[in-house]
Amino acid sequence: MANKRLYTEADVAALPRGAVLTLGKAALATPAALDLAFRRGIAVSYADGETVAGAQAARADALTRMLAQDGTYVVSVQRGAAVLTRLVDGVPTPFGNVP
């Protein structure tokens, strides 16, 4: 996957479990790709040399998505993972899971 600029779920799905996804200076990964990396135990390595475990990348992505959307959120913890729910017109709407 050398010289690629955008990594998607399909790219992460093609990696073996436990692999490292290395993002160069001009590379990005979609939020769905980062979520899948977490679920598959794939670490994310950035051009600056920092390696982020999939769980940390997923947490950062979830926070970024929450901050991008005004609203009321409910966080519950189940089996060591946070489950995010956004209230839309008073109706709970699944938002995502965070390890």
HELIX and SHEET records of a PDB file:
HELIX    1   1 GLU A    9  ALA A   14  1                                   6    
HELIX    2   2 PRO A   31  ARG A   39  1                                   9    
HELIX    3   3 GLY A   54  LEU A   67  1                                  14    
SHEET    1   A 2 LEU A   6  TYR A   7  0                                        
SHEET    2   A 2 LEU A  28  ALA A  29  1                                        
SHEET    1   B 3 VAL A  20  LEU A  23  0                                        
SHEET    2   B 3 ALA A  43  TYR A  46  1                                        
SHEET    3   B 3 THR A  51  VAL A  52 -1                                        
SHEET    1   C 3 THR A  72  GLN A  78  0                                        
SHEET    2   C 3 ALA A  81  VAL A  88 -1                                        
SHEET    3   C 3 VAL A  91  VAL A  98 -1                                        
END                                                                             
